[in-house]
C-alpha cells in the first residue's frame, strides 16, 4: 500500500502543477481615476464625465442665463431631474446625473438644490430636529430653496453590426433640456453624440 502511494504521489503533484499552469492568470494595475478606459466599447464613466462637462459648458453659455440674471439680479436655482436610459444596454444614469451636478456646482454660475430623494432625507432630519434638537440648533421647516429650472433628458443608443459580427459601430445620443419649473418653458436644448467602432479579431 505504501509503495503504491509513493509511486502515484509524484504523478499527482505534477498534475496539480500542470492544471494550475493552464488556468487563467490575472494582473491588476492601478491607474488614475481621470484616465479613460474603454475595454468593451460600451458607455462608461469616461463617456459620462466628458459628455456632462461639454453639455454643462454649453448650457451655461447660452442667452437664458444672462437674461435671468438681468431680470432677477441673482443666479438661477437649478435641479437635475430624471435622466432616462432609453438605450439597449444597462447604463447607470445616477452616475451621469452626479457628473451633471458636479459640473453645474463647480462652475459657480448657478445655485443648485438637492434631488427629490435627497430632499426627503433632509425633511426627515428637520422633522426629527423639531422633537429632539435644542431650540437654538433646530433648522426651520418650510424654508427650502425652490428651483427655477430643472434639467431633464435621456440617453439613446444604436448598434450597427457587420454580418460576421467582427465589426460593430455603437452610436450614443444624449439629449438634455432645461425647463422653467413654473411655466414649463424650455430655455435650452442640448445634444451630444458619441460614436464608437469595435473590431473583433477572428478566433483561431
C-alpha positions in Angstrom: 0.0 0.0 0.0 2.8 2.4 0.9 4.7 1.6 -2.3 1.6 2.4 -4.4 1.2 5.8 -2.6 4.9 6.5 -3.1 4.5 5.6 -6.8 1.5 7.8 -7.6 2.3 10.8 -5.3 4.8 12.4 -7.7 2.3 12.0 -10.6 -0.4 13.6 -8.5 1.8 16.6 -7.6 2.9 17.1 -11.2 -0.8 17.0 -12.4 -1.7 19.7 -9.9 1.1 22.0 -11.1 0.1 21.4 -14.8 -3.6 22.2 -14.0 -2.5 25.4 -12.2 -0.3 26.5 -15.1 -3.1 26.1 -17.6 -5.5 28.2 -15.5 -6.3 31.8 -16.2 -3.9 34.4 -14.9 -4.7 37.9 -13.7 -2.7 41.1 -13.3 -4.1 44.2 -11.6 -2.6 47.7 -12.2 -3.6 50.9 -10.5 -4.4 53.8 -12.9 -5.6 57.4 -12.4 -9.4 57.8 -11.9 -9.2 60.5 -14.6 -7.7 58.1 -17.2 -10.2 56.8 -19.7 -10.5 53.0 -20.0 -12.6 51.6 -22.8 -12.4 47.8 -22.7 -15.8 46.8 -24.1 -16.8 49.8 -26.3 -19.9 50.3 -24.2 -20.9 53.5 -22.4 -18.6 54.1 -19.4 -17.5 56.5 -16.7 -15.3 58.4 -19.1 -18.2 59.0 -21.5 -20.4 60.2 -18.7 -17.8 62.7 -17.4 -16.9 64.0 -20.9 -20.5 64.5 -22.0 -21.5 66.2 -18.8 -18.6 68.6 -18.9 -19.3 69.6 -22.5 -23.0 69.9 -22.2 -22.9 71.9 -19.0 -20.4 74.2 -20.5 -22.8 74.7 -23.4 -25.9 75.4 -21.3 -24.1 77.9 -19.1 -23.0 79.9 -22.2 -26.5 80.4 -23.7 -28.7 83.5 -23.5 -31.1 82.2 -20.9 -28.6 82.6 -18.1 -27.7 86.3 -18.7 -31.4 87.1 -19.3 -32.4 85.5 -15.9 -29.6 87.4 -14.1 -30.6 90.7 -15.7 -34.3 90.2 -14.8 -33.8 88.9 -11.3 -30.5 90.3 -10.2 -29.3 86.9 -8.9 -28.1 83.4 -10.0 -30.9 81.0 -11.0 -31.5 77.8 -8.9 -31.2 74.6 -10.9 -32.0 71.0 -10.1 -31.2 67.8 -12.1 -34.4 65.8 -12.7 -34.8 62.4 -14.3 -32.3 61.2 -16.9 -33.9 58.3 -18.7 -31.9 55.4 -20.1 -33.6 54.6 -23.5 -30.6 52.7 -24.9 -30.3 49.0 -25.5 -27.8 48.4 -22.6 -27.6 49.0 -18.9 -26.5 52.5 -18.1 -26.3 53.8 -14.6 -27.9 57.2 -15.1 -27.3 58.1 -11.4 -23.6 58.3 -12.2 -24.3 60.6 -15.2 -26.7 62.7 -13.1 -24.0 63.2 -10.5 -21.5 64.2 -13.1 -24.0 66.9 -14.3 -24.4 68.1 -10.8 -20.7 68.3 -10.3 -20.2 70.3 -13.5 -23.0 72.7 -12.6 -21.9 73.3 -9.0 -18.2 73.7 -9.8 -18.9 76.3 -12.5 -20.5 78.6 -9.9 -22.8 80.3 -12.4 -26.0 78.9 -10.9 -27.2 77.8 -7.5 -28.0 74.1 -7.0 -30.6 72.3 -4.8 -30.8 68.6 -3.8 -32.7 66.0 -5.7 -36.1 64.7 -4.7 -34.7 61.7 -2.8 -32.1 63.8 -1.1 -34.8 66.3 -0.1 -36.9 63.6 1.5 -34.0 62.6 3.7 -33.4 66.2 4.7 -37.0 66.8 5.5 -37.0 63.7 7.8 -33.9 65.2 9.5 -35.6 68.6 10.1 -38.7 66.9 11.4 -36.6 64.8 13.8 -34.9 68.0 15.0 -38.2 69.5 16.0 -38.6 66.7 18.5 -35.0 66.1 19.8 -32.8 69.1 19.0 -32.5 72.2 21.2 -34.4 75.2 20.1 -31.2 77.1 19.3 -30.0 74.4 16.9 -33.3 73.4 15.2 -33.4 74.1 11.4 -36.7 75.8 10.4 -39.4 74.0 8.4 -40.7 75.3 5.1 -37.5 77.2 4.4 -36.3 75.3 1.3 -34.9 77.0 -1.7 -37.2 76.3 -4.7 -35.7 75.5 -8.1 -36.2 77.9 -11.0 -35.1 75.3 -13.7 -35.0 71.6 -14.0 -32.5 69.7 -16.2 -34.0 66.6 -17.7 -33.1 64.2 -20.6 -32.4 60.8 -22.0 -29.6 58.6 -23.4 -30.2 56.6 -26.6 -28.0 54.1 -28.4 -28.0 52.4 -31.8 -25.8 49.4 -32.8 -24.8 48.7 -36.4 -23.0 45.3 -36.8 -21.4 43.5 -39.7 -22.8 40.2 -40.9 -19.9 38.2 -39.5 -20.0 40.3 -36.2 -16.4 41.2 -36.5 -17.1 44.9 -36.7 -19.7 46.9 -34.8 -20.5 50.6 -34.5 -22.3 52.0 -31.5 -23.9 55.4 -31.6 -24.9 57.1 -28.4 -27.1 60.2 -28.3 -27.5 62.3 -25.2 -30.4 64.8 -25.1 -30.8 67.3 -22.3 -33.4 70.0 -21.8 -33.5 72.9 -19.3 -37.1 73.7 -18.4 -38.7 76.5 -16.3 -40.3 74.8 -13.3 -43.1 77.4 -13.1 -44.0 77.9 -16.7 -42.8 74.6 -18.3 -40.9 76.8 -20.9 -37.9 75.1 -22.4 -35.0 77.6 -22.4 -32.2 75.3 -23.7 -31.9 72.0 -25.6 -28.6 70.3 -25.9 -27.5 67.2 -27.9 -24.2 65.3 -27.7 -23.3 62.2 -29.9 -20.6 59.6 -29.3 -19.7 57.1 -32.0 -17.5 54.0 -31.2 -16.1 51.4 -33.6 -15.4 47.9 -32.3 -13.3 45.4 -34.2 -13.1 41.8 -33.1 -10.2 39.5 -34.2 -11.2 36.2 -35.6 -10.8 33.3 -33.1 -8.4 30.7 -34.4 
